[in-house]
C-alpha cells in the first residue's frame, strides 16, 4: 500500500523525469495523482525519459493524451515495457484496469514509485540503425553489429565497415529533392508567390493542430465539458475549411505560373469572400472564449494542467508552439497578407505590368478585409468592456444586464452629477458609464474595493440638447421631458466630455 511519503517521492520522481516542477503539485493523495495519469500518456513519457529516448512514440508506439479509445492500450504498453525493459516483476506492477477504473490507486502509486526509483540505473539498449545497406549498396556482411561497437568486441569490423562507407564518397548520387509547386525561375515573383502559399499552409497546419486539441479535449478522459470546448473552439473548424480551400486554390494557381496567378487572384478572392465572413463571428465571440477560459482555469486548475500536458505531447516534449499561439493564429497571420500582396504588386509592376492591376484589386480587397476585422475586433473589445463594467455595478435593472440592449462601451469616469427633476436638485459624486445607447450613473462605493450601486440611467436617444458650461467645465444634458443632468469634471478629465461631443 502507498503511504504519504511514497506518494511524495513518486511525485518528485515524476517531476524530475518530466522536467516539470509543477506536475502533480496539488495532488494530496494517490487518487489525485492517478487522475493525472489515467490516460497513460504521462507514464509513457516517463518510459521515454528512463530509456534515454529509445522508447518513444515517434513511430506511434503509444497514443495521444485523452484519446478515449487508446488509454487502455497506453497502459498495457507501459506495463509490458516495465517488465521487458526494466526488469520489474508481475507482482510489482498494476493492471491497466486498476488505473482506468480507479479501483486500486495505491497499487498504481507503488508500481510507479518502484519504476521512477530506477532513474539513472537503466542502461538503454542501442537504437536501431538506419538501413545503410539499402541507401548505399553495402552488403550485410560488410556491416558491423551494434554490439561490436558498444561492447568493443570487434573494433576491427567496425573500422572496416566505416572504411567501406567513406570510400564511397563521390560515388553516391543523392536522390533529387521534390520540387515545390512554384515554377523554378528564381525570380522575385516566384519567391513572393511561394511565401504567400507557405504562409497560408502554415495557418492551415496550425488550425489542423488546434482541431486535434479539440478532439482530445472532447475525449472520455477529459475534464473539459462539451459546452466549454464548444465555446473555445466554436469557429475553428469553419476557419480551417476556409483556409484549407484557399491554400489548395492558391497552390493550383501557382502551378500555372506567375502571370496566371496574378490575373486570376481577384476571381479567387471574390469566390471566397462570403466565407471570410466567419471572421465577424470569430472576433465577436473571441472575448467570451477568453473570459470563459480565464474563469475556468481559475476555478478548476486541472483544466489548464490538462492543456499543458497536451502541449507537451503535441510538441514531443520539446519547446514549440503552445495552445495560445495556435489559438491566436487567425488573428496574427491575417495581418501579414496585406504586406505580402503589396510586395507582389510591386514585383508585378516591374516584371508583368499587365497583371499588376489585378494584384492591386487584391491589395484593396485585403485592406478592406483588415479594416472590417479591426472593426469586428474593436466592437468585441467594447462589448467585453461593457460586460466587465456592468459586472461591477450592484442592483442593476434586468434590462441593463444585457450588453446588446445597452450598446457598446465608449468611456467611463467619475463626475459630480447634479440632477434637476421636477424642480428638485441633487448633487452627488458618481461613476458614469457612457455607451452608444445609455448613460448609466452609479453611486461610488465608500471603500475602494467595494462595488458601485446603480442610481439611474438615461437613454441617449432621449437627450434633446447638450450644453457646455465653460466656467465649471461641465456638460448639461437636457432630456426631451425637461429633466436636466449636469456632469461636472472632478480632475479636469476631458475623456467622457469629448466623447459626448462626438456622440
Buried (B, 14 or more C-beta within 10 A) or exposed (E): EBEEEBBEBBBBBBBBBBEBEEBBEEBEEBEBBBBBBBBBBBBBBBBBBBBEEBBBBEEEBBBBBBBBEBBBBBBBBBBEBBEEBBEBEEEBBBBBEBBBEBEBBBBBBBBBBBBBEBEEEBEEBEEEEEEBBEEEEBEEEBBBBBEBBEEEEBEEBBEBBEEBBEEEEEEEEEEEEEEBBBBEEEBBBBBBBBBBBEBBBBBBBBBBBBBBBBBBBBBEBBBBBEEBBEBBBBBBEBBBBBBBBBBEBBBEBBEEBBBEBBBBBBEBBEEBEEBBEBBBEBBBBBBBBBBBBEEBBEEBEBBBBBBBBBBBBBEEBEEEBBBEEBBEBBBEBBEBBBEBBBBBBBBBBEBBEEBBBBBBBBBEBBBEBBEBBEEBBEBBBBBBBBBEBBEBBEEBEEEBEEBEEBBBBBBBBBBBBBBBBEEEEEEEEBBBBBBEBBBBBBBBBEEEEEEBBBBBBBEBEEBEEBEEEEEEBBBBBBBEEEBBBBBBBEEEBEEBBEBBEEB
